[in-house]
């Protein structure tokens, strides 16, 4: 597209030269490094258990540090990267009067929003790749665990899913930046939606599950009722992108996890049979398990950007 590279390179330079990006990246990198360092120290103190692990390098990303693991940290605070990069991408140009000048040049209107979104995705990718490489260096220096080929592939898939996850929040921020003229309003709306989808959806899922299939805690409940309650809670929680991301990444980073379900009711015979299959799940099987979640993340990311694209293309620039 004509002018796409111009907008892309300009936005990329703006991201890397802005003080808010430097502060945000430094904060996220510092917390990630501290979390991974504490996880590495914990692993170094338990070398016997680490030696029995089939994929010790991946535990550097899945083992909690002081509070959260690296995977949990990206799930909770990764969306802030997307929100900060996109909450004023359009209305700031409109307020400064540069948007009219930009589209008056030989640059198509769709190149403006495409270039801004792609620059944000490229910035997100650079941030995540840099953090993963540094944490991998910590793992090699502290623990001495050399990653296997399958571990490298799992980390690569982890990066791809994380990029789509944070890009969804970038699309949300751009959508609000197009919809609201005020920069403060778009920032507030973006943060409010992040808080609602990340935290309050899980609380709402508990309410829905306990209303449809209540479990009496004062006495022993029937297994069918417990399973129905858990299934309804899990299905309602899938409305949250954070739940989709967490369930998918937990299965990719932890090969011993064979399902995305948090609760599985098994009888005595099923427990005996499952105990015979304690080997890690192959990468192909892990991908099959998480494929619906990955497709859902990619779909909501593309849908969110498509809505932003349509609104921007139909919107009057001069207003």
Residue frames as qw, qx, qy, qz and C-alpha x, y, z in Angstrom:
[[0.000, 0.887, 0.463, 0.000, 0.00, 0.00, 0.00],
 [0.371, 0.602, -0.029, 0.706, 1.16, 3.48, -0.87],
 [0.177, -0.685, 0.239, -0.665, 2.45, 5.30, 2.20],
 [0.875, -0.418, -0.215, -0.112, 2.18, 2.27, 4.51],
 [0.788, 0.003, -0.266, 0.555, 5.92, 2.00, 5.09],
 [0.148, 0.517, -0.132, 0.832, 6.16, 5.75, 5.70],
 [0.585, -0.590, 0.000, -0.557, 3.54, 5.68, 8.44],
 [0.938, -0.235, -0.239, 0.090, 4.95, 2.43, 9.84],
 [0.662, 0.175, -0.274, 0.675, 8.51, 3.75, 10.15],
 [0.071, -0.562, 0.114, -0.816, 7.34, 7.07, 11.56],
 [0.741, -0.528, -0.070, -0.409, 5.22, 5.39, 14.25],
 [0.911, -0.107, -0.272, 0.291, 8.00, 2.97, 15.10],
 [0.418, 0.347, -0.268, 0.796, 10.41, 5.85, 15.64],
 [0.359, -0.580, 0.047, -0.730, 7.83, 7.65, 17.79],
 [0.877, -0.405, -0.216, -0.142, 7.32, 4.57, 19.98],
 [0.842, -0.063, -0.244, 0.477, 10.98, 3.99, 20.66],
 [0.318, 0.351, -0.163, 0.865, 11.77, 7.68, 21.23],
 [0.442, -0.668, -0.178, -0.572, 8.87, 8.41, 23.62],
 [0.070, -0.442, 0.677, -0.584, 9.52, 8.66, 27.35],
 [0.765, -0.156, 0.288, -0.555, 6.41, 6.69, 28.27],
 [0.920, 0.242, -0.295, -0.084, 7.61, 3.73, 26.18],
 [0.419, 0.469, -0.641, 0.441, 11.03, 3.82, 27.83],
 [0.356, -0.354, 0.553, -0.665, 9.47, 4.00, 31.31],
 [0.887, -0.007, 0.098, -0.451, 6.97, 1.21, 30.57],
 [0.835, 0.342, -0.427, 0.062, 9.57, -1.05, 29.00],
 [0.196, 0.475, -0.670, 0.535, 12.00, -0.46, 31.88],
 [0.568, -0.275, 0.444, -0.637, 9.28, -1.24, 34.44],
 [0.947, 0.107, -0.023, -0.303, 8.10, -4.42, 32.71],
 [0.695, 0.446, -0.520, 0.217, 11.66, -5.58, 32.04],
 [0.046, -0.492, 0.648, -0.579, 12.69, -4.95, 35.65],
 [0.731, -0.174, 0.389, -0.532, 9.76, -6.91, 37.09],
 [0.931, 0.272, -0.188, -0.157, 10.25, -9.73, 34.55],
 [0.500, 0.514, -0.611, 0.335, 13.95, -9.99, 35.34],
 [0.284, -0.411, 0.629, -0.595, 13.36, -10.02, 39.09],
 [0.868, -0.020, 0.198, -0.455, 10.65, -12.67, 38.72],
 [0.887, 0.352, -0.299, 0.011, 12.80, -14.88, 36.50],
 [0.252, 0.569, -0.647, 0.441, 15.87, -14.35, 38.69],
 [0.510, -0.325, 0.568, -0.559, 14.01, -15.48, 41.81],
 [0.945, 0.142, 0.051, -0.289, 12.62, -18.46, 39.90],
 [0.694, 0.512, -0.475, 0.176, 16.15, -19.32, 38.74],
 [0.055, -0.512, 0.682, -0.519, 17.51, -19.10, 42.28],
 [0.763, -0.146, 0.393, -0.492, 14.70, -21.33, 43.51],
 [0.930, 0.317, -0.149, -0.111, 15.47, -23.85, 40.75],
 [0.429, 0.592, -0.602, 0.321, 19.19, -23.71, 41.54],
 [0.324, -0.421, 0.653, -0.540, 18.42, -24.60, 45.16],
 [0.810, 0.051, 0.480, -0.332, 16.44, -27.66, 44.07],
 [0.258, 0.548, -0.683, -0.408, 18.80, -29.23, 41.57],
 [0.238, -0.031, 0.969, -0.048, 17.73, -32.79, 42.46],
 [0.473, 0.556, 0.588, -0.348, 14.11, -32.11, 41.54],
 [0.352, 0.754, -0.215, -0.511, 15.27, -30.13, 38.51],
 [0.031, -0.408, 0.862, 0.301, 17.35, -33.06, 37.27],
 [0.330, 0.236, 0.910, -0.083, 14.26, -35.26, 37.23],
 [0.424, 0.675, 0.240, -0.554, 12.34, -32.74, 35.12],
 [0.704, 0.351, 0.515, 0.341, 12.06, -33.56, 31.42],
 [0.339, 0.703, 0.205, 0.591, 12.02, -29.90, 30.34],
 [0.493, -0.520, -0.345, 0.606, 13.90, -27.91, 32.99],
 [0.238, 0.047, 0.164, 0.956, 14.39, -24.82, 30.83],
 [0.236, -0.535, -0.515, -0.626, 10.64, -24.19, 30.53],
 [0.513, -0.623, -0.542, 0.237, 10.25, -24.14, 34.29],
 [0.339, -0.139, -0.095, 0.925, 12.12, -20.83, 34.25],
 [0.186, -0.203, -0.303, -0.912, 9.02, -19.29, 32.66],
 [0.593, -0.425, -0.546, -0.412, 6.35, -21.26, 34.52],
 [0.572, -0.312, -0.591, 0.475, 7.83, -21.29, 38.07],
 [0.181, -0.935, -0.218, -0.214, 6.48, -18.43, 40.23],
 [0.408, 0.407, -0.389, 0.719, 9.03, -16.00, 41.58],
 [0.034, -0.044, 0.555, -0.830, 8.00, -13.82, 44.52],
 [0.512, 0.288, 0.417, -0.694, 4.35, -13.67, 43.43],
 [0.773, 0.527, 0.106, -0.336, 3.89, -14.46, 39.74],
 [0.715, -0.033, 0.528, 0.457, 5.64, -16.51, 37.10],
 [0.101, -0.272, 0.418, 0.861, 6.74, -14.97, 33.82],
 [0.060, -0.340, -0.809, -0.475, 3.69, -16.42, 32.05],
 [0.190, -0.724, -0.634, 0.197, 1.31, -15.07, 34.70],
 [0.207, -0.565, -0.033, 0.798, 2.99, -11.68, 34.60],
 [0.017, -0.032, 0.580, 0.814, 2.46, -11.38, 30.83],
 [0.140, -0.512, -0.815, -0.232, -1.16, -12.49, 31.24],
 [0.235, -0.751, -0.489, 0.375, -1.91, -9.86, 33.90],
 [0.154, -0.792, 0.025, 0.591, 0.22, -6.87, 32.85],
 [0.428, 0.035, 0.622, 0.654, 1.03, -7.55, 29.18],
 [0.201, 0.754, 0.584, 0.226, -2.17, -5.77, 28.06],
 [0.202, -0.870, -0.085, 0.442, -0.79, -2.53, 29.49],
 [0.383, -0.269, 0.509, 0.722, 1.80, -2.53, 26.70],
 [0.197, 0.438, 0.715, 0.508, -0.90, -2.62, 24.03],
 [0.098, -0.872, -0.474, 0.075, -3.06, -0.03, 25.82],
 [0.317, -0.733, 0.091, 0.596, -0.18, 2.42, 26.29],
 [0.346, -0.117, 0.591, 0.719, 0.91, 2.10, 22.66],
 [0.073, 0.365, 0.724, 0.581, -2.54, 2.71, 21.18],
 [0.064, -0.677, -0.648, 0.343, -4.80, 4.77, 23.44],
 [0.076, 0.818, 0.059, -0.566, -3.89, 8.08, 21.75],
 [0.508, -0.043, 0.622, 0.594, -2.79, 6.89, 18.32],
 [0.202, 0.562, 0.596, 0.537, -5.61, 8.63, 16.40],
 [0.174, -0.912, -0.368, -0.052, -7.16, 11.27, 18.66],
 [0.485, -0.612, 0.107, 0.615, -3.72, 12.74, 19.45],
 [0.351, 0.095, 0.526, 0.769, -3.16, 13.28, 15.72],
 [0.008, -0.726, -0.582, -0.366, -6.65, 14.78, 15.48],
 [0.359, -0.861, -0.245, 0.265, -6.10, 17.12, 18.47],
 [0.449, -0.485, 0.268, 0.701, -2.73, 18.32, 17.12],
 [0.478, 0.752, 0.014, -0.453, -4.19, 18.88, 13.66],
 [0.098, -0.516, 0.761, 0.381, -1.65, 16.58, 12.04],
 [0.546, 0.220, 0.808, -0.022, -4.19, 13.98, 10.89],
 [0.509, 0.795, 0.230, -0.237, -5.62, 16.30, 8.22],
 [0.119, 0.811, -0.500, -0.279, -2.11, 17.14, 7.02],
 [0.409, -0.279, 0.860, 0.124, -1.22, 13.45, 6.95],
 [0.566, 0.409, 0.716, 0.007, -4.13, 12.36, 4.76],
 [0.371, 0.874, 0.022, -0.312, -3.68, 15.41, 2.51],
 [0.119, -0.599, 0.714, 0.342, -0.34, 13.93, 1.46],
 [0.676, 0.275, -0.547, -0.410, -0.18, 11.18, -1.19],
 [0.003, 0.136, -0.940, 0.312, -0.96, 8.61, 1.54],
 [0.500, -0.343, -0.642, -0.469, -4.13, 6.54, 1.51],
 [0.520, -0.547, 0.214, -0.620, -6.32, 6.70, 4.60],
 [0.966, -0.208, -0.099, -0.113, -6.16, 2.96, 5.22],
 [0.695, 0.347, -0.400, 0.487, -2.35, 3.17, 5.23],
 [0.146, -0.623, 0.350, -0.684, -2.57, 5.42, 8.29],
 [0.769, -0.396, 0.262, -0.428, -4.40, 2.96, 10.54],
 [0.976, 0.132, -0.151, 0.084, -2.64, -0.08, 9.07],
 [0.501, 0.535, -0.413, 0.540, 0.76, 1.51, 9.63],
 [0.331, -0.584, 0.400, -0.624, -0.09, 2.48, 13.21],
 [0.919, -0.237, 0.140, -0.283, -1.34, -1.01, 14.06],
 [0.911, 0.267, -0.210, 0.236, 1.60, -2.79, 12.41],
 [0.245, 0.625, -0.447, 0.591, 4.07, -0.47, 14.16],
 [0.588, -0.505, 0.353, -0.523, 2.45, -1.32, 17.48],
 [0.996, -0.025, 0.018, -0.085, 2.62, -5.05, 16.73],
 [0.702, 0.476, -0.336, 0.409, 6.30, -4.73, 15.76],
 [0.090, -0.640, 0.455, -0.613, 7.05, -2.87, 18.99],
 [0.824, -0.339, 0.244, -0.382, 5.24, -5.52, 21.04],
 [0.966, 0.195, -0.141, 0.099, 7.18, -8.25, 19.25],
 [0.447, 0.583, -0.434, 0.521, 10.54, -6.57, 19.92],
 [0.398, -0.583, 0.413, -0.576, 9.70, -6.12, 23.61],
 [0.929, -0.195, 0.177, -0.260, 8.64, -9.74, 24.13],
 [0.882, 0.342, -0.226, 0.233, 11.54, -11.22, 22.16],
 [0.213, 0.654, -0.465, 0.557, 14.03, -9.09, 24.09],
 [0.571, -0.502, 0.407, -0.506, 12.61, -10.11, 27.47],
 [0.991, -0.015, 0.062, -0.119, 12.51, -13.80, 26.56],
 [0.729, 0.487, -0.333, 0.348, 16.11, -13.72, 25.32],
 [0.025, -0.638, 0.503, -0.582, 17.36, -12.02, 28.47],
 [0.772, -0.347, 0.332, -0.417, 15.46, -14.45, 30.71],
 [0.970, 0.206, -0.117, 0.050, 16.89, -17.33, 28.69],
 [0.447, 0.593, -0.464, 0.483, 20.35, -15.91, 29.35],
 [0.439, -0.546, 0.456, -0.550, 19.52, -15.82, 33.07],
 [0.958, -0.101, 0.120, -0.239, 18.54, -19.47, 32.87],
 [0.836, 0.392, -0.282, 0.261, 21.79, -20.46, 31.19],
 [0.200, 0.614, -0.483, 0.591, 23.89, -18.48, 33.68],
 [0.496, -0.456, 0.438, -0.595, 22.06, -19.39, 36.90],
 [0.887, -0.076, 0.341, -0.301, 20.83, -22.93, 36.31],
 [0.148, -0.456, 0.804, 0.353, 22.99, -24.12, 33.44],
 [0.624, 0.340, 0.690, -0.135, 19.98, -25.67, 31.70],
 [0.009, -0.258, 0.587, 0.767, 20.43, -25.82, 27.94],
 [0.661, 0.319, 0.249, -0.632, 17.09, -25.75, 26.05],
 [0.493, 0.092, 0.824, 0.263, 16.17, -28.68, 23.84],
 [0.003, 0.113, 0.583, 0.805, 14.71, -28.25, 20.37],
 [0.242, -0.596, -0.736, -0.212, 11.18, -28.86, 21.62],
 [0.312, -0.660, -0.383, 0.567, 11.63, -26.28, 24.37],
 [0.147, -0.247, 0.258, 0.923, 12.75, -23.71, 21.81],
 [0.134, -0.326, -0.706, -0.614, 9.67, -24.46, 19.69],
 [0.313, -0.668, -0.664, 0.123, 7.41, -24.14, 22.73],
 [0.261, -0.553, -0.145, 0.777, 8.98, -20.77, 23.59],
 [0.048, -0.010, 0.494, 0.868, 8.48, -19.65, 19.98],
 [0.240, -0.521, -0.737, -0.358, 4.79, -20.60, 20.17],
 [0.347, -0.642, -0.484, 0.483, 4.58, -18.83, 23.53],
 [0.180, -0.324, 0.124, 0.920, 5.90, -15.68, 21.85],
 [0.085, -0.223, -0.644, -0.727, 3.43, -15.90, 18.96],
 [0.315, -0.631, -0.705, -0.076, 0.41, -16.37, 21.23],
 [0.339, -0.585, -0.307, 0.669, 1.61, -13.56, 23.52],
 [0.118, -0.108, 0.312, 0.937, 1.98, -11.20, 20.54],
 [0.225, -0.422, -0.672, -0.566, -1.59, -11.87, 19.41],
 [0.397, -0.628, -0.622, 0.247, -2.85, -11.50, 22.99],
 [0.262, -0.524, -0.134, 0.799, -1.24, -8.10, 23.52],
 [0.050, 0.052, 0.503, 0.861, -2.13, -7.05, 19.96],
 [0.193, -0.618, -0.736, -0.199, -5.80, -7.55, 20.86],
 [0.305, -0.753, -0.354, 0.463, -5.45, -4.90, 23.56],
 [0.232, -0.257, 0.295, 0.891, -3.60, -2.69, 21.09],
 [0.050, -0.359, -0.692, -0.624, -6.61, -3.00, 18.78],
 [0.280, -0.732, -0.609, 0.124, -8.95, -2.14, 21.68],
 [0.312, -0.590, -0.092, 0.738, -6.90, 0.97, 22.48],
 [0.118, -0.039, 0.489, 0.863, -6.90, 2.07, 18.83],
 [0.128, -0.553, -0.754, -0.330, -10.67, 1.49, 18.64],
 [0.287, -0.791, -0.433, 0.322, -11.28, 3.77, 21.62],
 [0.308, -0.406, 0.167, 0.844, -8.79, 6.29, 20.24],
 [0.026, 0.218, 0.624, 0.750, -10.89, 6.48, 17.07],
 [0.241, -0.631, -0.717, -0.171, -14.23, 6.51, 18.89],
 [0.351, -0.837, -0.301, 0.293, -13.43, 9.23, 21.46],
 [0.354, 0.835, -0.055, 0.417, -12.03, 12.68, 20.76],
 [0.366, -0.830, 0.341, -0.247, -10.60, 13.06, 24.26],
 [0.505, 0.415, -0.731, 0.196, -7.32, 11.26, 24.97],
 [0.219, -0.268, 0.719, -0.603, -8.19, 10.94, 28.66],
 [0.785, 0.074, 0.208, -0.579, -11.54, 9.33, 27.84],
 [0.821, 0.351, -0.425, -0.146, -10.00, 6.77, 25.49],
 [0.275, 0.398, -0.781, 0.395, -7.34, 5.90, 28.08],
 [0.436, -0.158, 0.590, -0.661, -9.94, 5.53, 30.83],
 [0.858, 0.183, -0.009, -0.479, -12.21, 3.40, 28.64],
 [0.669, 0.408, -0.620, 0.024, -9.31, 1.13, 27.67],
 [0.068, 0.305, -0.799, 0.514, -8.22, 0.57, 31.27],
 [0.613, -0.044, 0.396, -0.682, -11.83, 0.04, 32.39],
 [0.876, 0.246, -0.238, -0.339, -12.39, -2.64, 29.75],
 [0.484, 0.402, -0.740, 0.236, -9.10, -4.32, 30.69],
 [0.206, -0.227, 0.714, -0.629, -10.10, -4.44, 34.36],
 [0.757, 0.075, 0.190, -0.621, -13.58, -5.74, 33.52],
 [0.855, 0.316, -0.356, -0.208, -12.50, -8.49, 31.11],
 [0.458, 0.414, -0.720, 0.317, -9.48, -9.56, 33.15],
 [0.027, 0.130, -0.762, 0.633, -10.92, -9.57, 36.67],
 [0.501, 0.075, 0.370, -0.779, -14.68, -9.10, 36.86],
 [0.705, 0.178, -0.496, -0.475, -15.56, -11.73, 34.24],
 [0.417, 0.099, -0.876, 0.220, -14.18, -14.45, 36.51],
 [0.169, 0.076, 0.635, -0.750, -16.30, -13.16, 39.39],
 [0.621, 0.201, -0.054, -0.756, -19.35, -13.09, 37.13],
 [0.591, 0.179, -0.755, -0.222, -18.62, -16.65, 36.04],
 [0.130, -0.006, -0.870, 0.476, -18.78, -17.78, 39.68],
 [0.399, 0.188, 0.368, -0.819, -22.13, -16.05, 40.13],
 [0.661, 0.245, -0.377, -0.600, -23.58, -17.60, 36.96],
 [0.481, 0.143, -0.865, 0.009, -22.32, -21.08, 37.84],
 [0.020, -0.082, -0.800, 0.595, -23.65, -20.92, 41.41],
 [0.498, 0.218, 0.166, -0.823, -27.01, -19.67, 40.13],
 [0.697, 0.246, -0.474, -0.478, -27.50, -22.28, 37.42],
 [0.829, -0.042, -0.554, 0.061, -25.95, -25.24, 39.27],
 [0.327, -0.753, 0.352, -0.449, -25.67, -24.34, 42.99],
 [0.672, 0.096, -0.690, 0.252, -23.40, -26.51, 45.11],
 [0.619, -0.729, -0.044, -0.289, -24.37, -26.92, 48.75],
 [0.370, 0.545, -0.633, 0.406, -21.12, -26.73, 50.72],
 [0.515, -0.446, 0.474, -0.558, -22.78, -27.74, 53.98],
 [0.842, -0.048, 0.517, -0.144, -23.22, -31.29, 52.76],
 [0.395, -0.216, 0.742, 0.497, -21.67, -33.55, 50.17],
 [0.529, 0.533, -0.062, -0.657, -22.88, -32.55, 46.72],
 [0.884, 0.273, 0.380, 0.013, -23.53, -34.92, 43.85],
 [0.519, -0.252, 0.479, 0.662, -20.65, -35.33, 41.38],
 [0.337, 0.558, 0.594, 0.472, -22.92, -34.41, 38.45],
 [0.097, -0.961, -0.260, 0.008, -23.82, -31.10, 40.11],
 [0.474, -0.683, 0.249, 0.496, -20.18, -30.31, 40.86],
 [0.505, 0.047, 0.589, 0.629, -19.15, -31.06, 37.28],
 [0.199, 0.767, 0.519, 0.322, -21.99, -28.93, 35.89],
 [0.259, -0.936, -0.084, 0.222, -21.00, -26.04, 38.17],
 [0.503, -0.486, 0.412, 0.583, -17.35, -26.26, 37.08],
 [0.451, 0.314, 0.628, 0.550, -18.21, -26.54, 33.37],
 [0.079, 0.901, 0.395, 0.161, -20.51, -23.51, 33.48],
 [0.369, -0.852, 0.101, 0.357, -17.85, -21.53, 35.33],
 [0.533, -0.238, 0.529, 0.616, -15.20, -22.48, 32.77],
 [0.355, 0.545, 0.601, 0.464, -17.43, -21.66, 29.79],
 [0.060, -0.964, -0.258, -0.017, -18.40, -18.27, 31.24],
 [0.478, -0.706, 0.229, 0.469, -14.76, -17.48, 32.05],
 [0.611, 0.141, 0.517, 0.583, -13.81, -17.96, 28.39],
 [0.204, 0.916, 0.303, 0.163, -15.32, -14.54, 27.69],
 [0.312, -0.890, 0.228, 0.241, -12.11, -13.14, 29.17],
 [0.660, 0.663, -0.340, 0.096, -9.10, -12.92, 26.81],
 [0.135, -0.661, 0.677, -0.294, -6.84, -13.38, 29.82],
 [0.780, -0.128, 0.558, -0.253, -8.43, -16.78, 30.56],
 [0.861, 0.506, 0.013, -0.047, -8.04, -17.82, 26.92],
 [0.373, 0.756, -0.491, 0.220, -4.39, -16.80, 26.98],
 [0.378, -0.554, 0.663, -0.332, -3.60, -18.33, 30.38],
 [0.883, 0.020, 0.422, -0.207, -5.17, -21.70, 29.55],
 [0.804, 0.584, -0.101, 0.050, -3.41, -21.88, 26.20],
 [0.242, 0.755, -0.538, 0.288, 0.02, -20.83, 27.47],
 [0.589, -0.473, 0.578, -0.309, -0.13, -23.07, 30.55],
 [0.941, 0.150, 0.297, -0.064, -0.52, -26.10, 28.29],
 [0.667, 0.690, -0.201, 0.197, 2.26, -24.99, 25.94],
 [0.047, 0.749, -0.545, 0.374, 4.83, -24.09, 28.60],
 [0.501, -0.338, 0.724, -0.333, 4.02, -27.07, 30.86],
 [0.473, 0.215, -0.752, -0.405, 4.20, -30.30, 28.78],
 [0.059, -0.070, -0.948, 0.306, 2.95, -32.33, 31.76],
 [0.410, 0.345, 0.402, -0.743, -0.41, -30.57, 31.53],
 [0.174, 0.106, 0.891, 0.406, -2.67, -32.59, 29.26],
 [0.002, -0.700, -0.676, -0.230, -5.87, -30.55, 29.38],
 [0.056, 0.411, -0.044, 0.909, -6.97, -26.95, 29.75],
 [0.599, -0.610, -0.370, -0.363, -9.60, -27.92, 32.28],
 [0.059, -0.586, 0.548, -0.594, -8.85, -26.97, 35.87],
 [0.543, -0.179, 0.662, -0.485, -10.96, -29.75, 37.41],
 [0.595, 0.155, -0.687, -0.387, -11.46, -33.28, 36.19],
 [0.706, -0.290, 0.444, -0.469, -13.56, -35.73, 38.20],
 [0.533, 0.325, -0.766, -0.152, -12.17, -39.27, 37.96],
 [0.900, -0.336, -0.006, -0.277, -13.14, -42.54, 39.54],
 [0.648, -0.552, 0.514, 0.106, -10.73, -45.07, 41.07],
 [0.815, 0.213, 0.456, 0.287, -10.21, -46.98, 37.83],
 [0.433, 0.861, 0.077, 0.257, -9.66, -43.78, 35.83],
 [0.274, -0.893, 0.357, -0.032, -7.04, -42.67, 38.35],
 [0.767, -0.273, 0.540, 0.213, -5.22, -45.98, 37.99],
 [0.713, 0.504, 0.372, 0.316, -5.29, -45.73, 34.19],
 [0.202, 0.959, -0.041, 0.194, -4.17, -42.09, 34.15],
 [0.519, -0.751, 0.391, 0.114, -1.25, -42.88, 36.46],
 [0.822, 0.039, 0.454, 0.342, 0.19, -45.07, 33.70],
 [0.499, 0.639, 0.265, 0.522, 0.51, -42.08, 31.36],
 [0.383, -0.842, -0.090, 0.370, 2.75, -39.64, 33.22],
 [0.586, 0.036, 0.321, 0.744, 4.97, -38.80, 30.25],
 [0.049, 0.488, -0.001, -0.872, 5.02, -35.23, 28.87],
 [0.606, 0.641, 0.434, -0.181, 2.56, -34.39, 26.13],
 [0.567, 0.124, 0.412, 0.702, 4.21, -34.08, 22.69],
 [0.019, -0.316, 0.047, 0.948, 4.24, -30.63, 21.13],
 [0.221, -0.138, -0.665, -0.700, 1.79, -31.63, 18.39],
 [0.351, -0.511, -0.785, 0.005, -0.72, -32.91, 20.94],
 [0.215, -0.492, -0.369, 0.759, -0.33, -29.76, 23.05],
 [0.074, 0.132, -0.312, -0.938, -1.11, -27.65, 19.97],
 [0.307, -0.336, -0.777, -0.434, -4.25, -29.70, 19.30],
 [0.321, -0.540, -0.680, 0.378, -5.40, -29.12, 22.89],
 [0.138, -0.573, -0.195, 0.784, -4.92, -25.33, 22.76],
 [0.213, 0.190, 0.586, 0.758, -5.91, -24.79, 19.12],
 [0.090, -0.759, -0.601, -0.234, -9.48, -23.56, 19.90],
 [0.364, -0.802, -0.192, 0.434, -8.10, -21.02, 22.37],
 [0.380, -0.293, 0.356, 0.802, -5.45, -19.78, 19.94],
 [0.132, 0.432, 0.656, 0.605, -8.00, -19.45, 17.13],
 [0.204, -0.844, -0.495, 0.030, -10.29, -17.50, 19.47],
 [0.391, -0.664, 0.018, 0.636, -7.46, -15.10, 20.41],
 [0.288, -0.045, 0.521, 0.802, -6.53, -14.54, 16.77],
 [0.027, 0.607, 0.696, 0.384, -10.20, -14.07, 15.83],
 [0.229, -0.876, -0.371, 0.208, -10.97, -11.44, 18.47],
 [0.389, -0.492, 0.209, 0.750, -7.76, -9.59, 17.58],
 [0.195, 0.144, 0.622, 0.744, -8.66, -9.44, 13.89],
 [0.082, -0.724, -0.658, -0.191, -12.30, -8.58, 14.62],
 [0.307, -0.791, -0.225, 0.480, -11.31, -5.73, 16.94],
 [0.277, -0.362, 0.358, 0.815, -8.93, -4.28, 14.36],
 [0.134, 0.371, 0.729, 0.559, -11.51, -4.74, 11.58],
 [0.132, -0.836, -0.527, 0.072, -14.05, -2.70, 13.57],
 [0.311, -0.692, 0.053, 0.649, -11.44, 0.01, 14.15],
 [0.299, -0.050, 0.596, 0.744, -10.58, -0.04, 10.43],
 [0.061, 0.600, 0.707, 0.370, -14.22, 0.35, 9.32],
 [0.207, -0.867, -0.361, 0.272, -14.95, 3.16, 11.78],
 [0.340, -0.562, 0.226, 0.719, -11.81, 5.06, 10.79],
 [0.257, 0.119, 0.665, 0.691, -12.50, 4.68, 7.06],
 [0.051, -0.687, -0.648, -0.325, -16.08, 5.99, 7.46],
 [0.340, -0.731, -0.331, 0.491, -15.23, 8.74, 9.95],
 [0.285, 0.915, 0.088, 0.270, -14.99, 12.37, 8.98],
 [0.693, 0.057, -0.241, 0.677, -11.39, 13.52, 9.46],
 [0.119, 0.480, -0.038, 0.868, -12.16, 17.21, 9.92],
 [0.571, -0.666, -0.214, -0.429, -14.48, 16.71, 12.91]]
